[in-house]
Amino acid sequence: MRRTERKQDPREPSAEERLEHEKTHLPFRSWFRHCVRGRGKEEACRKGTRSYDTAEVHMGFVFMGDEGSEKTLAMLVARERSRGMTLSTVAPRKSSGEWLAKRVMAFMREAGCEVEAVVMKTDNEPALVKVVEEVGRLRAAKGGRGLVVENSPVHSSKSNGYIERSVQGVQGMIRTWRSNLEEKWGVKLDAEHRIWPWLVEWIGWLVSRAEVGADGRTGYERCKGKIARLLGMEFGEGVMWKRRRQGGPLGKLSCMCEDGIYLGVKGTTGEMIVGDRKGVWRTRTVRRKTLAERWTRENLEMVGGVPWQMEEVDGEDLKLEVTVMDKDYRERVREEAVEETVPRRMFIYKRDVEEHGYTTRCPGCVSILRGTARQ
């Protein structure tokens, strides 16, 4: 039998105590009705007794912008509790769940909980609920074992204090790196500059591999069982990087090393991410420049892509979409997060698929092939 949680039981005061308290109403007394009505605080969130044997991913949206500006960056921060791995990424649009869901899946793959049973804890933000639903569909298509969703109470962000503390740490790192880059480049970074998504991604990667917890280990060490390899380079510095050879083995007259900017490391492969005017690329070989050439303003023009579009397509101008916090913002988000109504009386059976053929990347077809739950 499980015992119930003990709640405070206010004692019955004496008549003399009540009369004395009514003179000043100090200090706060839980047995006095008007004290509770006027000064009662929201009940604190107490830690549960969960052992964290099951992977637990906490997620939350965060907005950052300059004082007096309506332009803010919409970012998603996620952290796996048992291992301490951290994800921070900029959203193309706050209500766009498809790209963010794929990014969360890549993070879960890196943290080792892509298909194992997992608990996802978020608030009730409509756009975030949509991301979680899309993650559930992607996990089911890959044969994920189980997904339990926990939502904090409405208008109570403190109920998910674990992700709130992670958000504060990420925000502090963003401000620190911004101050450092602006001083070295001698410019003020606009909220629409393409470097922001890469900086936010870099901070999540860095926190997972360099921030040591109370147990003396980083999130990466808890997850992988080994110390992460940290390159001795700074984010945003000018570098020389080696690209892949084009035109076959006979094109050896061309130089393979070009100028670029260091934008981080891909977590799953360890490849270095560099940018130039044409786009953003992955490479295995990067060399530092001299200190005089390392921090020139030309580096700001070397970010030719964003994480959701690594290079230009048909001359399309790549511009980071920022969120404008106007009075109709929340209404727009709720409208965009509402899914289209899908008819529920139309069934496609296994014999129909075998007769007419399977569809590539269809969750339902994948579930039939793998023998998992219907999608």
C-alpha angles and dihedrals in degrees: 000000000000117000120232122247113267114243126194113265110203113223123234109258124220121252091252092052091050093050092047093049093050090063095067108359087224130163108025112263121195091206092060111087097209093050089056092047095048105033106017111133130211111273114261120247110247123207116256128223097251113143094207093232085140119065111256122197119193118196137183141164121240132187127209129181143145122277112273093012127113092205112097134169114240108216135179119216121191131175131185107223105208094047102026097228112158133209125192121173140158116244118227086219124356094237096044102108103172100071093038091050091053090048091051090049090053089050092050090049089054091047092049099246104096096119104009123097109288140176116219117199120192141144123258097265104144094225092050092048088055091052091052091050091051090048088053091054093048092049092049091052089055094047098259113186103221143338123200116189121205121187125197118231117281115272091007108107091160089069088076095049094155094068091038090061090047090051091052091052092049092047091051091051092049091053091046095051092043092054090048095049095044091052093050095044096038093227139103113244114231119223090243097055115122093231093074097077091050093047092051091048090048092053092054090049092047096048091052092053106032108030108094118210131211090277091059094250136103125232090256092053092051090049102040102023093232139081115268121244108243116194117225094237134104125237111257099020121135114256143171112241133186116235129200118273116254127202098037131273093317094067093084094125091076123086114245099197118082139172118270147139126262110241104170142272132297105242100215099046105023091233116149119243117222133172137209136168092283099051146292121299143182121235141167098214124062128161127194123239127225116281091253092056097038102081109037124143089242087078089074089065092051096079101094098165149022128232094263092047113027097186141013118279119208092340093302112165110242110220126166110242110226127194117251110212100215127150094266094050099103092045090053092049093051092049093049092047094056109101123224116262111262121203111245101195097069113095128188113200130203091252090056092053092046090051099046101028138253125284121232114250092001109147091212094052091046091052091052092050093048096039093236130136118309115269 
